[in-house]
Amino acid sequence: MNITFRQLQVFEAVARQLSFTQAAQELHLTQPAVSMQIKQLEEAVGLPLFEQLGKKIYLTLAGQEMFHYCRSIESQLDELETIIQDLKGVRRGHLAISVASTANYFATGLLAAFAKHYEAVSFSLDVTNRASLLRQLENNEKDLVIMGLPPEELDLVTDAFMENPLVVIAAPDHPLAKVDGLSIHQLKNETFVLRESGSGTRIAMERFFAERGLQVQTSMEMSSNEAIKQAVAAGLGLGIVSLHTLALELEVRRLVVLKVTEFPILRHWYVVHRRGKRLSPVAEAFRQFVLDRAPEFAVVARH
Ligand code: PGA
């Protein structure tokens, strides 16, 4: 059977409307053009598809069969279009993300919410400190990186999307816990539990004190925010961490934020990739999701 898509499209409109005039209007054709397409289709099929009784037209048995198959061809074409979109990578593939350990307090929730819309995409989330994020960026290993303080020495596309306030934390029974309006000079004799070197939090803290000509005393170095919080709660000293890591501890008063006048140290979170990198459609969609929605996933308790 030598028939065309155009003929089927015209036939579908006439059969649905049961009117040559209305089908012509819908398809922006003249009525003779519609009649011509139907005539050619009937010739190709070898049977009449419509019959006229009085002023009305009806589908013949062959017309009914043709209408049924037209509909299923149409829905198959829709399906094909979705599959083609998928193959273009809009909703398939793999997304590799790396985030600073501190960013993980909101990044996991963010990724989980995004993943619900992309069931056919597989995800990997690497949680690591700033130093190893730099290595990954240098080697172009990940699709996207979420970090504070992007490095200037690499050619990157960086977009700030949310504030990242760093605060001083103490155990609730610490002598400074109830003091209002502390100056940083009053912290001079306090001992701090530090993040590992290579951590963005640590760099920001050291820079902050150095700019003010202060050298704080340090007791221990720990390689995660969780370890710092445990150590501070256990009375090992003060700590400096992002407010984003503290929702639970502040809620149950396991830790308190000291009221130091020059705090918080205000930093920002950035979504980052190498300039010139071709982001996949999924990666681009996630980048946009981060820019639009991240603050909803960063739980900040009152303090
Ligand atoms: P980090 O966080 O301290 O967990 O490396 C990164 C940053 O705050 O820059």
py3Dmol code that shows the C-alpha trace and the ligand (Angstrom):
import py3Dmol

protein = """\
ATOM      1  CA  MET A   1       0.000   0.000   0.000  1.00  0.00           C
ATOM      2  CA  ASN A   2       1.561   3.212  -1.132  1.00  0.00           C
ATOM      3  CA  ILE A   3       0.292   5.811   1.318  1.00  0.00           C
ATOM      4  CA  THR A   4       1.900   8.892   2.876  1.00  0.00           C
ATOM      5  CA  PHE A   5       1.935  10.369   6.378  1.00  0.00           C
ATOM      6  CA  ARG A   6       0.321  13.480   5.030  1.00  0.00           C
ATOM      7  CA  GLN A   7      -2.631  11.448   3.691  1.00  0.00           C
ATOM      8  CA  LEU A   8      -3.018   9.744   7.058  1.00  0.00           C
ATOM      9  CA  GLN A   9      -2.893  13.068   8.850  1.00  0.00           C
ATOM     10  CA  VAL A  10      -5.631  14.490   6.612  1.00  0.00           C
ATOM     11  CA  PHE A  11      -7.698  11.317   6.920  1.00  0.00           C
ATOM     12  CA  GLU A  12      -7.409  11.382  10.730  1.00  0.00           C
ATOM     13  CA  ALA A  13      -8.733  14.950  10.868  1.00  0.00           C
ATOM     14  CA  VAL A  14     -11.695  14.203   8.557  1.00  0.00           C
ATOM     15  CA  ALA A  15     -12.531  10.963  10.374  1.00  0.00           C
ATOM     16  CA  ARG A  16     -12.380  12.639  13.797  1.00  0.00           C
ATOM     17  CA  GLN A  17     -14.470  15.636  12.760  1.00  0.00           C
ATOM     18  CA  LEU A  18     -16.637  13.716  10.280  1.00  0.00           C
ATOM     19  CA  SER A  19     -16.475  16.827   8.136  1.00  0.00           C
ATOM     20  CA  PHE A  20     -14.303  17.784   5.174  1.00  0.00           C
ATOM     21  CA  THR A  21     -14.902  21.484   5.858  1.00  0.00           C
ATOM     22  CA  GLN A  22     -13.827  21.403   9.500  1.00  0.00           C
ATOM     23  CA  ALA A  23     -10.813  19.211   8.733  1.00  0.00           C
ATOM     24  CA  ALA A  24      -9.756  21.701   6.033  1.00  0.00           C
ATOM     25  CA  GLN A  25     -10.013  24.565   8.541  1.00  0.00           C
ATOM     26  CA  GLU A  26      -8.035  22.676  11.162  1.00  0.00           C
ATOM     27  CA  LEU A  27      -5.247  21.824   8.727  1.00  0.00           C
ATOM     28  CA  HIS A  28      -5.269  25.232   6.999  1.00  0.00           C
ATOM     29  CA  LEU A  29      -6.044  23.627   3.660  1.00  0.00           C
ATOM     30  CA  THR A  30      -8.747  24.241   1.093  1.00  0.00           C
ATOM     31  CA  GLN A  31     -11.599  21.772   0.974  1.00  0.00           C
ATOM     32  CA  PRO A  32     -10.672  20.530  -2.541  1.00  0.00           C
ATOM     33  CA  ALA A  33      -7.119  19.851  -1.270  1.00  0.00           C
ATOM     34  CA  VAL A  34      -8.548  17.707   1.551  1.00  0.00           C
ATOM     35  CA  SER A  35     -10.857  15.864  -0.864  1.00  0.00           C
ATOM     36  CA  MET A  36      -7.916  15.209  -3.177  1.00  0.00           C
ATOM     37  CA  GLN A  37      -5.806  13.673  -0.373  1.00  0.00           C
ATOM     38  CA  ILE A  38      -8.699  11.413   0.691  1.00  0.00           C
ATOM     39  CA  LYS A  39      -9.357  10.388  -2.922  1.00  0.00           C
ATOM     40  CA  GLN A  40      -5.713   9.411  -3.407  1.00  0.00           C
ATOM     41  CA  LEU A  41      -5.750   7.499  -0.124  1.00  0.00           C
ATOM     42  CA  GLU A  42      -8.898   5.596  -1.132  1.00  0.00           C
ATOM     43  CA  GLU A  43      -7.258   4.745  -4.456  1.00  0.00           C
ATOM     44  CA  ALA A  44      -4.151   3.455  -2.682  1.00  0.00           C
ATOM     45  CA  VAL A  45      -6.280   1.367  -0.306  1.00  0.00           C
ATOM     46  CA  GLY A  46      -8.611   0.223  -3.045  1.00  0.00           C
ATOM     47  CA  LEU A  47     -11.780   0.771  -0.969  1.00  0.00           C
ATOM     48  CA  PRO A  48     -13.924   3.774  -0.060  1.00  0.00           C
ATOM     49  CA  LEU A  49     -13.198   5.134   3.446  1.00  0.00           C
ATOM     50  CA  PHE A  50     -16.226   7.431   3.791  1.00  0.00           C
ATOM     51  CA  GLU A  51     -19.796   7.241   2.635  1.00  0.00           C
ATOM     52  CA  GLN A  52     -22.224  10.079   2.366  1.00  0.00           C
ATOM     53  CA  LEU A  53     -25.837   9.763   3.605  1.00  0.00           C
ATOM     54  CA  GLY A  54     -27.751  12.965   3.090  1.00  0.00           C
ATOM     55  CA  LYS A  55     -25.533  15.800   4.259  1.00  0.00           C
ATOM     56  CA  LYS A  56     -23.544  13.670   6.674  1.00  0.00           C
ATOM     57  CA  ILE A  57     -20.486  11.548   6.087  1.00  0.00           C
ATOM     58  CA  TYR A  58     -19.760   8.276   7.855  1.00  0.00           C
ATOM     59  CA  LEU A  59     -16.762   5.979   8.059  1.00  0.00           C
ATOM     60  CA  THR A  60     -17.056   2.766   6.101  1.00  0.00           C
ATOM     61  CA  LEU A  61     -15.779  -0.438   7.681  1.00  0.00           C
ATOM     62  CA  ALA A  62     -12.420   0.109   5.940  1.00  0.00           C
ATOM     63  CA  GLY A  63     -12.507   3.727   7.170  1.00  0.00           C
ATOM     64  CA  GLN A  64     -13.028   2.561  10.762  1.00  0.00           C
ATOM     65  CA  GLU A  65     -10.052   0.203  10.490  1.00  0.00           C
ATOM     66  CA  MET A  66      -7.960   2.967   8.947  1.00  0.00           C
ATOM     67  CA  PHE A  67      -8.970   5.364  11.747  1.00  0.00           C
ATOM     68  CA  HIS A  68      -7.999   2.826  14.413  1.00  0.00           C
ATOM     69  CA  TYR A  69      -4.524   2.313  12.889  1.00  0.00           C
ATOM     70  CA  CYS A  70      -4.058   6.035  12.317  1.00  0.00           C
ATOM     71  CA  ARG A  71      -4.510   6.623  16.029  1.00  0.00           C
ATOM     72  CA  SER A  72      -2.013   3.962  16.982  1.00  0.00           C
ATOM     73  CA  ILE A  73       0.534   5.220  14.426  1.00  0.00           C
ATOM     74  CA  GLU A  74       0.138   8.687  15.922  1.00  0.00           C
ATOM     75  CA  SER A  75       0.764   7.473  19.475  1.00  0.00           C
ATOM     76  CA  GLN A  76       3.747   5.441  18.279  1.00  0.00           C
ATOM     77  CA  LEU A  77       5.181   8.563  16.697  1.00  0.00           C
ATOM     78  CA  ASP A  78       4.792  10.401  20.015  1.00  0.00           C
ATOM     79  CA  GLU A  79       6.556   7.551  21.735  1.00  0.00           C
ATOM     80  CA  LEU A  80       9.335   7.622  19.155  1.00  0.00           C
ATOM     81  CA  GLU A  81       9.805  11.329  19.780  1.00  0.00           C
ATOM     82  CA  THR A  82      10.250  10.697  23.532  1.00  0.00           C
ATOM     83  CA  ILE A  83      12.796   7.965  22.824  1.00  0.00           C
ATOM     84  CA  ILE A  84      14.716  10.243  20.464  1.00  0.00           C
ATOM     85  CA  GLN A  85      14.780  12.892  23.206  1.00  0.00           C
ATOM     86  CA  ASP A  86      16.100  10.250  25.606  1.00  0.00           C
ATOM     87  CA  LEU A  87      18.764   9.200  23.133  1.00  0.00           C
ATOM     88  CA  LYS A  88      19.820  12.815  22.830  1.00  0.00           C
ATOM     89  CA  GLY A  89      20.677  12.354  26.475  1.00  0.00           C
ATOM     90  CA  VAL A  90      18.073  14.591  28.051  1.00  0.00           C
ATOM     91  CA  ARG A  91      16.946  11.986  30.570  1.00  0.00           C
ATOM     92  CA  ARG A  92      19.496   9.216  30.299  1.00  0.00           C
ATOM     93  CA  GLY A  93      23.132   8.652  31.047  1.00  0.00           C
ATOM     94  CA  HIS A  94      25.323   9.218  34.042  1.00  0.00           C
ATOM     95  CA  LEU A  95      25.967  12.260  36.190  1.00  0.00           C
ATOM     96  CA  ALA A  96      29.157  12.400  38.247  1.00  0.00           C
ATOM     97  CA  ILE A  97      29.202  15.049  40.945  1.00  0.00           C
ATOM     98  CA  SER A  98      31.737  15.909  43.592  1.00  0.00           C
ATOM     99  CA  VAL A  99      31.007  18.078  46.589  1.00  0.00           C
ATOM    100  CA  ALA A 100      33.029  19.536  49.434  1.00  0.00           C
ATOM    101  CA  SER A 101      32.435  17.566  52.614  1.00  0.00           C
ATOM    102  CA  THR A 102      30.689  20.553  54.165  1.00  0.00           C
ATOM    103  CA  ALA A 103      28.387  20.938  51.147  1.00  0.00           C
ATOM    104  CA  ASN A 104      27.169  17.397  51.635  1.00  0.00           C
ATOM    105  CA  TYR A 105      24.832  18.616  54.374  1.00  0.00           C
ATOM    106  CA  PHE A 106      22.524  19.901  51.626  1.00  0.00           C
ATOM    107  CA  ALA A 107      23.887  18.281  48.440  1.00  0.00           C
ATOM    108  CA  THR A 108      22.523  14.784  49.110  1.00  0.00           C
ATOM    109  CA  GLY A 109      18.962  16.046  49.584  1.00  0.00           C
ATOM    110  CA  LEU A 110      19.305  18.218  46.522  1.00  0.00           C
ATOM    111  CA  LEU A 111      20.521  15.332  44.392  1.00  0.00           C
ATOM    112  CA  ALA A 112      17.790  13.003  45.700  1.00  0.00           C
ATOM    113  CA  ALA A 113      15.090  15.527  44.755  1.00  0.00           C
ATOM    114  CA  PHE A 114      16.619  16.008  41.304  1.00  0.00           C
ATOM    115  CA  ALA A 115      16.997  12.252  40.718  1.00  0.00           C
ATOM    116  CA  LYS A 116      13.235  11.724  41.120  1.00  0.00           C
ATOM    117  CA  HIS A 117      12.738  13.444  37.761  1.00  0.00           C
ATOM    118  CA  TYR A 118      15.476  11.388  36.070  1.00  0.00           C
ATOM    119  CA  GLU A 119      14.776   7.732  36.769  1.00  0.00           C
ATOM    120  CA  ALA A 120      16.875   6.487  33.854  1.00  0.00           C
ATOM    121  CA  VAL A 121      19.967   8.466  34.935  1.00  0.00           C
ATOM    122  CA  SER A 122      22.569   6.923  37.213  1.00  0.00           C
ATOM    123  CA  PHE A 123      24.313   9.206  39.676  1.00  0.00           C
ATOM    124  CA  SER A 124      27.551   9.189  41.584  1.00  0.00           C
ATOM    125  CA  LEU A 125      28.277  11.582  44.435  1.00  0.00           C
ATOM    126  CA  ASP A 126      31.804  11.932  45.718  1.00  0.00           C
ATOM    127  CA  VAL A 127      32.143  13.725  49.061  1.00  0.00           C
ATOM    128  CA  THR A 128      35.631  14.991  49.691  1.00  0.00           C
ATOM    129  CA  ASN A 129      37.605  18.018  50.835  1.00  0.00           C
ATOM    130  CA  ARG A 130      38.659  21.056  48.874  1.00  0.00           C
ATOM    131  CA  ALA A 131      42.158  19.824  48.052  1.00  0.00           C
ATOM    132  CA  SER A 132      40.915  16.716  46.300  1.00  0.00           C
ATOM    133  CA  LEU A 133      38.171  18.685  44.515  1.00  0.00           C
ATOM    134  CA  LEU A 134      40.940  20.792  43.010  1.00  0.00           C
ATOM    135  CA  ARG A 135      42.666  17.678  41.707  1.00  0.00           C
ATOM    136  CA  GLN A 136      39.416  16.424  40.193  1.00  0.00           C
ATOM    137  CA  LEU A 137      38.810  19.757  38.483  1.00  0.00           C
ATOM    138  CA  GLU A 138      42.324  19.791  37.164  1.00  0.00           C
ATOM    139  CA  ASN A 139      41.878  16.316  35.669  1.00  0.00           C
ATOM    140  CA  ASN A 140      38.371  17.144  34.456  1.00  0.00           C
ATOM    141  CA  GLU A 141      37.066  14.018  36.206  1.00  0.00           C
ATOM    142  CA  LYS A 142      33.581  15.149  37.195  1.00  0.00           C
ATOM    143  CA  ASP A 143      30.633  16.744  35.454  1.00  0.00           C
ATOM    144  CA  LEU A 144      30.088  19.301  38.200  1.00  0.00           C
ATOM    145  CA  VAL A 145      31.646  20.270  41.504  1.00  0.00           C
ATOM    146  CA  ILE A 146      30.025  22.056  44.445  1.00  0.00           C
ATOM    147  CA  MET A 147      32.565  23.891  46.578  1.00  0.00           C
ATOM    148  CA  GLY A 148      33.456  27.073  48.420  1.00  0.00           C
ATOM    149  CA  LEU A 149      36.244  29.298  47.154  1.00  0.00           C
ATOM    150  CA  PRO A 150      36.933  28.090  43.579  1.00  0.00           C
ATOM    151  CA  PRO A 151      40.625  28.270  42.709  1.00  0.00           C
ATOM    152  CA  GLU A 152      41.800  31.180  40.591  1.00  0.00           C
ATOM    153  CA  GLU A 153      44.560  29.293  38.836  1.00  0.00           C
ATOM    154  CA  LEU A 154      42.182  27.084  36.828  1.00  0.00           C
ATOM    155  CA  ASP A 155      39.962  28.345  33.998  1.00  0.00           C
ATOM    156  CA  LEU A 156      36.527  27.597  35.447  1.00  0.00           C
ATOM    157  CA  VAL A 157      32.887  28.560  35.112  1.00  0.00           C
ATOM    158  CA  THR A 158      31.760  29.340  38.663  1.00  0.00           C
ATOM    159  CA  ASP A 159      28.318  30.409  39.854  1.00  0.00           C
ATOM    160  CA  ALA A 160      27.664  31.394  43.454  1.00  0.00           C
ATOM    161  CA  PHE A 161      24.259  30.117  44.589  1.00  0.00           C
ATOM    162  CA  MET A 162      24.049  30.385  48.378  1.00  0.00           C
ATOM    163  CA  GLU A 163      25.753  31.922  51.399  1.00  0.00           C
ATOM    164  CA  ASN A 164      27.905  29.731  53.592  1.00  0.00           C
ATOM    165  CA  PRO A 165      28.270  31.309  57.034  1.00  0.00           C
ATOM    166  CA  LEU A 166      31.049  29.973  59.278  1.00  0.00           C
ATOM    167  CA  VAL A 167      30.440  30.265  63.013  1.00  0.00           C
ATOM    168  CA  VAL A 168      32.304  29.549  66.240  1.00  0.00           C
ATOM    169  CA  ILE A 169      30.866  26.624  68.178  1.00  0.00           C
ATOM    170  CA  ALA A 170      31.267  25.581  71.801  1.00  0.00           C
ATOM    171  CA  ALA A 171      29.844  23.075  74.249  1.00  0.00           C
ATOM    172  CA  PRO A 172      26.765  24.539  76.007  1.00  0.00           C
ATOM    173  CA  ASP A 173      28.600  24.613  79.366  1.00  0.00           C
ATOM    174  CA  HIS A 174      31.605  26.514  77.985  1.00  0.00           C
ATOM    175  CA  PRO A 175      32.334  29.723  80.019  1.00  0.00           C
ATOM    176  CA  LEU A 176      31.896  31.896  76.882  1.00  0.00           C
ATOM    177  CA  ALA A 177      28.610  30.296  75.875  1.00  0.00           C
ATOM    178  CA  LYS A 178      26.484  32.910  77.609  1.00  0.00           C
ATOM    179  CA  VAL A 179      28.617  35.967  76.818  1.00  0.00           C
ATOM    180  CA  ASP A 180      27.078  38.438  74.372  1.00  0.00           C
ATOM    181  CA  GLY A 181      29.139  40.579  72.012  1.00  0.00           C
ATOM    182  CA  LEU A 182      32.426  38.683  72.323  1.00  0.00           C
ATOM    183  CA  SER A 183      35.334  40.223  70.421  1.00  0.00           C
ATOM    184  CA  ILE A 184      37.722  37.953  68.529  1.00  0.00           C
ATOM    185  CA  HIS A 185      40.497  39.099  70.873  1.00  0.00           C
ATOM    186  CA  GLN A 186      38.668  37.309  73.670  1.00  0.00           C
ATOM    187  CA  LEU A 187      39.208  34.076  71.719  1.00  0.00           C
ATOM    188  CA  LYS A 188      42.987  34.496  71.810  1.00  0.00           C
ATOM    189  CA  ASN A 189      43.478  32.188  74.743  1.00  0.00           C
ATOM    190  CA  GLU A 190      40.972  29.590  73.621  1.00  0.00           C
ATOM    191  CA  THR A 191      41.969  26.308  72.066  1.00  0.00           C
ATOM    192  CA  PHE A 192      40.488  25.387  68.669  1.00  0.00           C
ATOM    193  CA  VAL A 193      39.838  21.994  67.140  1.00  0.00           C
ATOM    194  CA  LEU A 194      40.779  22.323  63.475  1.00  0.00           C
ATOM    195  CA  ARG A 195      39.689  20.775  60.194  1.00  0.00           C
ATOM    196  CA  GLU A 196      42.466  19.047  58.219  1.00  0.00           C
ATOM    197  CA  SER A 197      44.707  21.134  55.990  1.00  0.00           C
ATOM    198  CA  GLY A 198      43.168  21.049  52.514  1.00  0.00           C
ATOM    199  CA  SER A 199      39.741  21.859  53.909  1.00  0.00           C
ATOM    200  CA  GLY A 200      38.079  25.047  52.624  1.00  0.00           C
ATOM    201  CA  THR A 201      36.724  25.762  56.111  1.00  0.00           C
ATOM    202  CA  ARG A 202      40.240  25.587  57.534  1.00  0.00           C
ATOM    203  CA  ILE A 203      41.671  27.913  54.863  1.00  0.00           C
ATOM    204  CA  ALA A 204      38.895  30.461  55.485  1.00  0.00           C
ATOM    205  CA  MET A 205      39.442  30.304  59.243  1.00  0.00           C
ATOM    206  CA  GLU A 206      43.229  30.725  59.002  1.00  0.00           C
ATOM    207  CA  ARG A 207      42.886  33.585  56.560  1.00  0.00           C
ATOM    208  CA  PHE A 208      40.335  35.294  58.812  1.00  0.00           C
ATOM    209  CA  PHE A 209      42.601  35.220  61.866  1.00  0.00           C
ATOM    210  CA  ALA A 210      45.757  36.073  59.886  1.00  0.00           C
ATOM    211  CA  GLU A 211      44.107  39.163  58.374  1.00  0.00           C
ATOM    212  CA  ARG A 212      43.444  40.348  61.932  1.00  0.00           C
ATOM    213  CA  GLY A 213      46.949  39.590  63.106  1.00  0.00           C
ATOM    214  CA  LEU A 214      45.756  36.856  65.440  1.00  0.00           C
ATOM    215  CA  GLN A 215      47.198  33.457  66.034  1.00  0.00           C
ATOM    216  CA  VAL A 216      44.810  31.061  67.729  1.00  0.00           C
ATOM    217  CA  GLN A 217      45.851  28.062  69.728  1.00  0.00           C
ATOM    218  CA  THR A 218      45.018  24.730  68.260  1.00  0.00           C
ATOM    219  CA  SER A 219      44.732  21.369  69.929  1.00  0.00           C
ATOM    220  CA  MET A 220      43.714  18.747  67.443  1.00  0.00           C
ATOM    221  CA  GLU A 221      43.156  18.368  63.765  1.00  0.00           C
ATOM    222  CA  MET A 222      40.191  16.352  62.491  1.00  0.00           C
ATOM    223  CA  SER A 223      39.209  15.406  58.988  1.00  0.00           C
ATOM    224  CA  SER A 224      35.438  15.849  59.143  1.00  0.00           C
ATOM    225  CA  ASN A 225      32.824  18.263  60.413  1.00  0.00           C
ATOM    226  CA  GLU A 226      31.231  15.427  62.392  1.00  0.00           C
ATOM    227  CA  ALA A 227      34.484  14.770  64.251  1.00  0.00           C
ATOM    228  CA  ILE A 228      34.919  18.482  65.013  1.00  0.00           C
ATOM    229  CA  LYS A 229      31.397  18.686  66.425  1.00  0.00           C
ATOM    230  CA  GLN A 230      31.919  15.598  68.595  1.00  0.00           C
ATOM    231  CA  ALA A 231      35.210  16.985  69.901  1.00  0.00           C
ATOM    232  CA  VAL A 232      33.740  20.395  70.695  1.00  0.00           C
ATOM    233  CA  ALA A 233      30.709  18.843  72.416  1.00  0.00           C
ATOM    234  CA  ALA A 234      33.120  16.731  74.471  1.00  0.00           C
ATOM    235  CA  GLY A 235      34.856  19.906  75.665  1.00  0.00           C
ATOM    236  CA  LEU A 236      38.089  19.615  73.671  1.00  0.00           C
ATOM    237  CA  GLY A 237      37.907  23.266  72.619  1.00  0.00           C
ATOM    238  CA  LEU A 238      36.099  25.606  70.257  1.00  0.00           C
ATOM    239  CA  GLY A 239      35.506  24.896  66.593  1.00  0.00           C
ATOM    240  CA  ILE A 240      34.713  26.821  63.436  1.00  0.00           C
ATOM    241  CA  VAL A 241      32.264  25.175  61.082  1.00  0.00           C
ATOM    242  CA  SER A 242      29.606  26.083  58.530  1.00  0.00           C
ATOM    243  CA  LEU A 243      26.171  26.821  59.958  1.00  0.00           C
ATOM    244  CA  HIS A 244      24.862  24.316  57.400  1.00  0.00           C
ATOM    245  CA  THR A 245      26.429  21.460  59.378  1.00  0.00           C
ATOM    246  CA  LEU A 246      24.710  22.312  62.661  1.00  0.00           C
ATOM    247  CA  ALA A 247      20.959  21.942  62.240  1.00  0.00           C
ATOM    248  CA  LEU A 248      20.642  18.931  64.535  1.00  0.00           C
ATOM    249  CA  GLU A 249      23.125  19.931  67.259  1.00  0.00           C
ATOM    250  CA  LEU A 250      21.637  23.401  67.683  1.00  0.00           C
ATOM    251  CA  GLU A 251      18.125  22.015  67.761  1.00  0.00           C
ATOM    252  CA  VAL A 252      18.888  19.686  70.679  1.00  0.00           C
ATOM    253  CA  ARG A 253      21.375  22.166  72.235  1.00  0.00           C
ATOM    254  CA  ARG A 254      24.280  19.783  72.040  1.00  0.00           C
ATOM    255  CA  LEU A 255      26.356  22.714  70.795  1.00  0.00           C
ATOM    256  CA  VAL A 256      25.965  26.480  70.869  1.00  0.00           C
ATOM    257  CA  VAL A 257      27.106  29.222  68.501  1.00  0.00           C
ATOM    258  CA  LEU A 258      29.212  31.834  70.285  1.00  0.00           C
ATOM    259  CA  LYS A 259      28.123  35.451  69.790  1.00  0.00           C
ATOM    260  CA  VAL A 260      31.367  36.836  68.401  1.00  0.00           C
ATOM    261  CA  THR A 261      30.922  40.289  66.850  1.00  0.00           C
ATOM    262  CA  GLU A 262      32.933  39.704  63.665  1.00  0.00           C
ATOM    263  CA  PHE A 263      31.259  36.402  62.925  1.00  0.00           C
ATOM    264  CA  PRO A 264      29.909  34.735  60.868  1.00  0.00           C
ATOM    265  CA  ILE A 265      32.689  34.561  58.307  1.00  0.00           C
ATOM    266  CA  LEU A 266      30.556  34.951  55.217  1.00  0.00           C
ATOM    267  CA  ARG A 267      31.485  32.673  52.359  1.00  0.00           C
ATOM    268  CA  HIS A 268      29.553  31.330  49.392  1.00  0.00           C
ATOM    269  CA  TRP A 269      28.831  28.022  47.718  1.00  0.00           C
ATOM    270  CA  TYR A 270      29.615  27.677  44.034  1.00  0.00           C
ATOM    271  CA  VAL A 271      28.671  25.218  41.340  1.00  0.00           C
ATOM    272  CA  VAL A 272      31.739  24.796  39.172  1.00  0.00           C
ATOM    273  CA  HIS A 273      32.997  23.155  35.987  1.00  0.00           C
ATOM    274  CA  ARG A 274      35.941  23.587  33.647  1.00  0.00           C
ATOM    275  CA  ARG A 275      35.436  26.313  31.056  1.00  0.00           C
ATOM    276  CA  GLY A 276      34.981  24.763  27.633  1.00  0.00           C
ATOM    277  CA  LYS A 277      33.633  21.505  29.050  1.00  0.00           C
ATOM    278  CA  ARG A 278      30.543  20.363  27.165  1.00  0.00           C
ATOM    279  CA  LEU A 279      27.957  19.661  29.836  1.00  0.00           C
ATOM    280  CA  SER A 280      25.528  16.849  29.053  1.00  0.00           C
ATOM    281  CA  PRO A 281      21.844  17.868  29.093  1.00  0.00           C
ATOM    282  CA  VAL A 282      21.452  16.133  32.481  1.00  0.00           C
ATOM    283  CA  ALA A 283      24.446  17.964  33.919  1.00  0.00           C
ATOM    284  CA  GLU A 284      23.099  21.266  32.632  1.00  0.00           C
ATOM    285  CA  ALA A 285      19.683  20.479  34.147  1.00  0.00           C
ATOM    286  CA  PHE A 286      21.298  19.681  37.504  1.00  0.00           C
ATOM    287  CA  ARG A 287      23.360  22.878  37.407  1.00  0.00           C
ATOM    288  CA  GLN A 288      20.158  24.851  36.911  1.00  0.00           C
ATOM    289  CA  PHE A 289      18.431  22.886  39.693  1.00  0.00           C
ATOM    290  CA  VAL A 290      21.253  23.785  42.096  1.00  0.00           C
ATOM    291  CA  LEU A 291      21.043  27.473  41.176  1.00  0.00           C
ATOM    292  CA  ASP A 292      17.255  27.562  41.575  1.00  0.00           C
ATOM    293  CA  ARG A 293      16.576  25.271  44.501  1.00  0.00           C
ATOM    294  CA  ALA A 294      19.625  24.782  46.753  1.00  0.00           C
ATOM    295  CA  PRO A 295      18.491  27.044  49.641  1.00  0.00           C
ATOM    296  CA  GLU A 296      15.439  24.818  50.208  1.00  0.00           C
ATOM    297  CA  PHE A 297      17.767  21.965  51.144  1.00  0.00           C
ATOM    298  CA  ALA A 298      20.124  23.838  53.459  1.00  0.00           C
ATOM    299  CA  VAL A 299      18.625  23.491  56.925  1.00  0.00           C
ATOM    300  CA  VAL A 300      19.795  26.275  59.198  1.00  0.00           C
ATOM    301  CA  ALA A 301      18.623  26.053  62.805  1.00  0.00           C
ATOM    302  CA  ARG A 302      17.990  29.204  64.838  1.00  0.00           C
ATOM    303  CA  HIS A 303      20.831  29.997  67.193  1.00  0.00           C
TER     304      HIS A 303
END
"""
ligand_1 = """\
9
PGA
P 35.449 21.763 53.285
O 34.404 22.696 52.564
O 35.929 22.578 54.447
O 34.585 20.620 53.707
O 36.577 21.436 52.358
C 34.712 23.416 51.447
C 34.657 24.863 51.657
O 34.024 25.299 52.629
O 35.299 25.555 50.848
"""
view = py3Dmol.view(width=600, height=400)
view.addModel(protein, "pdb")
view.setStyle({"model": 0}, {"cartoon": {"style": "trace"}})
view.addModel(ligand_1, "xyz")
view.setStyle({"model": 1}, {"stick": {}})
view.zoomTo()
view.show()
